[in-house]
Amino acid sequence: MDQKQPIQIREMTPSDIDQVLVVEHSAFDVPWSRQAFENELRNNRFASYFVADYFGKIIGYCGVWVIVDEAHITNLAVLSGYRGHKVGETLMRHVMMYAKEKRSKTVSLEVRVSNDVAKSLYRKLGFYSGGIRKNYYSNNGEDALVMWVRL
């Protein structure tokens, strides 16, 4: 990845779903379906999704629900070959700014208790631990750490 060429963060469109599914399948054991993304984009008035576009290739995405004055990160994923290049951080910073512009006071998310890389990123961005959701992940019953940040 050429560090001199910045990635473009833009809103996800339905035509992006094929590439987003490639990212999704590279990142998660239990990936979301095409129908889930279509539903989020077309029917969920609280949802906004953003993609990291690198020369026309989607290398990451992040979703957020903004409800009244709270924002909740639904998913953050980066294509495996582009991890470690601040793509996730760039997406998160963009989404946090978007949430602030929408007058959110807090942003929350769940992360696997075993996902030290993600937890490190979230702490870097000011998130703190807010509790545990027991047996949150359906594929293996792993707990989720709930994290929050005040904007």
Sequence and secondary structure as in RCSB ss.txt:
>XXXX:A:sequence
MDQKQPIQIREMTPSDIDQVLVVEHSAFDVPWSRQAFENELRNNRFASYFVADYFGKIIGYCGVWVIVDEAHITN
LAVLSGYRGHKVGETLMRHVMMYAKEKRSKTVSLEVRVSNDVAKSLYRKLGFYSGGIRKNYYSNNGEDALVMWVR
L
>XXXX:A:secstr
  TTS  EEEE  GGGHHHHHHHHHHH SS   HHHHHHHHHH TTEEEEEEEETTEEEEEEEEEEETTEEEEEE
EEE GGGTTSSHHHHHHHHHHHHHHHTT SEEEEEEETT HHHHHHHHHTT EEEEEETT  TTT   EEEEEEE
 
